[in-house]
C-alpha cells in the first residue's frame, strides 16, 4: 500500500473514533494571543482537556492539547507527561493522542499531559525540537511540576520521537515509553529507564529493531523492558491503551527511586 494511502487510512480511523464524539472533559480552543512572543508563561487551565497555542519568541505558533488532572493545585507538584502523536495530518493530532491512548491508560498518574501538534514533520526535525522544548519550558514555568516525575511517550512517529527525545534530552525526563516506534540513535548513549511496547503483528514498523535495542540496553544493566503484544496492527492506536496501562506500575517504581 502506498505510504500516502496508509496515512489517509490512519487519519480516517482516528476521525471515526474521536471526531464526532462529544468529550465531557473538553475545554475551549484558546486564542494564540494568550501567550505573548518571548514569554514562557501560559494560561493555567481548569481540570480537563484543552486546546491552546503557544507563540514562540520567533513568532512560530505551536498548537497543543493539555490535560490538567482533577484536583490539581499549585501547592502540590504533579507528574508531567509529554505525549508525541502519530504520523499523518497533524492538526488536532495531539488531542486525538490524548483521547485515543493517554487518557484511557494513564489517568491514575494524576499527571499534567501535554501533547503538541507537529509543526514540521517528524519529531526529530529542528523546528519540532525547538517547539517541543519551548512548550515543555512553558508548562514547567506555569504549572507545579515534580522534576523527578517527567516522562516522554509516544506512538508510531511519536514512538520514534520518544526514542529520539530520550536519547538527545535525557536530562528533561525520568523515563521513556515508546509505543510502536523504531529506535534511533546509538544504544551506547541511552541512559533513561525505558518501557517499550510493540506488536508482533505490526505491518509498518517491525518489532525486530525494538527487540534488539531493549536487549542491548539490558546488557548494559539499564532498566529496559519490552511488552510484546499480538493481534494488533499498526494503526489500531486505541487498542494499545491496555498495554500502556501495564506500564504504570513500572513507572511508579521508577519514580520511587528517581534521584
C-alpha positions in Angstrom: 0.0 0.0 0.0 1.4 3.5 -0.9 2.6 5.5 2.1 0.1 8.3 1.4 -2.8 5.8 1.4 -1.6 4.4 4.7 -1.6 7.9 6.2 -5.1 8.5 4.9 -6.4 5.3 6.4 -4.8 6.2 9.8 -6.4 9.7 9.7 -9.8 8.3 8.8 -9.6 5.7 11.6 -8.8 8.4 14.2 -11.6 10.6 12.9 -14.0 7.8 13.2 -13.0 7.1 16.8 -13.0 10.7 18.2 -14.0 13.1 15.5 -17.8 13.2 16.2 -17.8 12.0 19.8 -18.7 14.7 22.4 -16.0 14.9 25.1 -17.4 15.9 28.5 -13.9 16.9 29.6 -13.2 19.1 26.6 -12.1 22.6 27.1 -12.4 25.6 24.7 -9.9 26.3 22.0 -7.6 29.0 23.3 -6.6 32.1 21.4 -3.0 32.3 20.2 -2.8 35.7 21.9 -2.9 34.0 25.3 0.8 33.7 25.2 2.9 36.6 24.0 6.1 36.4 22.0 9.1 35.7 24.1 7.1 34.7 27.2 7.3 31.3 28.9 4.2 31.7 31.0 0.9 30.2 29.7 -2.7 30.1 30.8 -3.4 27.9 33.8 -6.4 25.8 32.7 -9.0 24.2 34.8 -9.1 20.4 35.1 -9.9 18.6 31.8 -8.6 18.6 28.2 -8.0 21.9 26.5 -6.7 23.1 23.1 -4.3 26.0 23.1 -1.5 27.6 21.1 2.0 28.6 22.3 3.6 31.5 20.5 7.4 31.1 20.5 9.7 34.1 20.7 10.3 33.9 16.9 6.6 34.1 16.3 6.1 30.4 15.4 2.8 29.1 16.7 2.8 25.7 18.4 -0.7 24.1 18.7 -1.1 21.7 21.6 -3.6 19.9 23.8 -3.2 19.8 27.5 -4.8 17.6 30.1 -5.0 19.0 33.7 -5.9 16.4 36.3 -8.8 16.7 38.6 -7.8 18.2 42.0 -4.7 20.0 40.5 -3.3 22.5 43.0 -0.3 24.8 42.5 0.8 23.8 46.1 1.3 20.1 45.2 3.7 19.2 42.4 2.4 16.6 39.9 4.0 14.4 37.2 4.4 15.6 33.6 3.8 13.5 30.5 5.0 14.7 27.1 2.8 12.7 24.6 4.0 12.7 21.0 1.4 11.8 18.3 1.5 9.5 15.3 2.1 10.5 11.7 -0.5 11.8 9.2 -2.4 15.0 9.4 -1.0 16.9 12.4 -3.9 19.3 13.0 -5.6 18.1 16.2 -3.4 15.0 16.4 -2.2 15.9 19.9 -5.7 15.9 21.2 -6.5 12.7 19.4 -3.5 11.1 21.0 -4.9 12.1 24.4 -8.3 10.8 23.7 -7.3 7.5 22.0 -4.5 6.4 24.1 -3.3 8.5 27.0 -6.5 9.3 28.9 -7.7 5.7 29.0 -4.3 4.4 30.1 -2.6 7.0 32.3 -5.4 8.6 34.2 -4.3 7.2 37.6 -1.0 9.0 37.4 -2.6 12.4 38.2 -0.3 14.0 35.7 -0.4 17.0 33.5 -0.2 15.7 30.0 0.9 18.0 27.1 0.5 16.8 23.6 1.8 19.1 20.9 0.8 19.0 17.2 3.8 18.6 14.9 4.7 21.7 13.0 7.3 20.2 10.8 7.1 16.5 10.1 8.9 14.1 12.3 9.7 14.8 16.0 13.4 14.9 15.3 13.1 17.9 13.0 14.9 21.1 14.1 11.6 23.0 14.1 9.8 20.4 16.2 12.7 20.2 18.6 12.6 23.9 19.2 8.8 23.9 19.5 8.6 21.0 22.0 11.5 22.4 24.1 9.7 25.8 24.4 6.4 24.1 25.2 8.0 21.9 28.0 9.7 25.0 29.4 6.4 26.9 29.4 4.5 24.1 31.1 7.2 23.7 33.8 7.2 27.5 34.4 3.4 27.7 34.6 2.3 24.6 36.5 3.7 22.9 39.6 5.7 20.0 38.1 7.7 17.4 40.1 11.1 17.4 38.3 11.6 13.8 39.4 8.5 12.6 37.7 8.6 13.5 34.0 8.1 11.0 31.2 8.2 11.2 27.4 5.9 8.8 25.5 4.5 8.5 22.0 3.0 6.2 19.4 4.3 5.3 15.9 6.0 8.5 14.7 5.7 9.6 18.3 7.3 6.3 19.4 10.3 7.1 17.2 10.2 10.6 18.6 10.2 9.2 22.2 13.4 7.3 21.4 14.9 10.5 19.9 14.0 12.7 22.8 15.0 10.2 25.4 18.4 9.9 23.8 19.0 13.5 23.0 17.5 15.1 26.1 17.6 12.6 29.0 18.0 15.5 31.5 14.4 16.5 30.9 12.9 13.1 31.7 13.0 10.3 34.3 11.6 7.6 31.9 10.5 6.9 28.4 7.6 4.8 27.0 7.9 4.4 23.2 5.0 2.5 21.5 5.3 1.0 18.0 8.3 3.3 17.3 11.6 2.5 15.6 14.6 3.1 17.9 17.1 5.8 16.8 20.5 6.9 17.9 23.2 4.7 19.4 22.3 2.3 22.2 25.6 3.2 23.9 24.4 6.8 24.7 20.9 5.8 26.1 20.6 6.1 29.9 16.9 6.5 30.8 14.7 3.7 32.1 12.5 2.6 29.2 9.4 0.6 28.8 8.8 -0.2 25.1 5.5 -1.5 23.8 5.4 -3.2 20.3 3.1 -5.5 18.4 4.5 -8.6 16.8 1.8 -8.1 14.1 2.9 -4.5 13.3 2.9 -4.4 9.5 4.5 -0.9 9.2 7.2 -0.8 12.0 8.6 -4.3 12.5 9.3 -5.3 16.1 12.8 -6.6 15.4 14.8 -3.3 16.0 12.9 -2.7 19.3 13.7 -6.3 20.5 17.4 -5.7 19.6 17.6 -2.3 21.3 16.0 -3.5 24.5 18.4 -6.4 24.6 21.3 -4.1 24.1 20.2 -1.8 26.9 19.6 -4.7 29.3 23.1 -6.0 28.6 24.4 -2.6 29.8 22.5 -3.1 33.0 19.8 -0.5 32.3 16.1 -0.7 33.4 14.8 -1.6 29.9 11.5 -3.5 29.5 9.7 -4.7 26.4 6.0 -5.6 26.4 5.2 -7.6 23.2 1.6 -7.7 22.1 -0.1 -9.8 19.4 -3.1 -9.4 17.2 -2.9 -5.6 16.9 -2.0 -3.9 13.7 0.0 -0.7 13.5 -2.9 1.7 13.0 -5.1 0.4 15.9 -3.9 3.1 18.3 -6.7 2.8 20.8 -6.1 -1.0 21.2 -2.7 -0.2 22.8 -4.3 1.5 25.8 -4.4 -1.7 28.0 -0.7 -2.3 27.3 0.2 1.3 28.1 -1.7 0.9 31.4 0.5 -2.0 32.2 3.5 0.4 32.2 2.0 2.4 35.1 3.2 0.1 38.0 6.7 0.1 36.4 6.7 3.8 36.0 5.7 4.3 39.7 8.6 2.1 40.8 11.0 4.1 38.6 9.7 7.3 40.2 10.2 5.9 43.7 14.0 5.6 43.0 14.4 8.7 40.9 17.2 11.0 42.1 
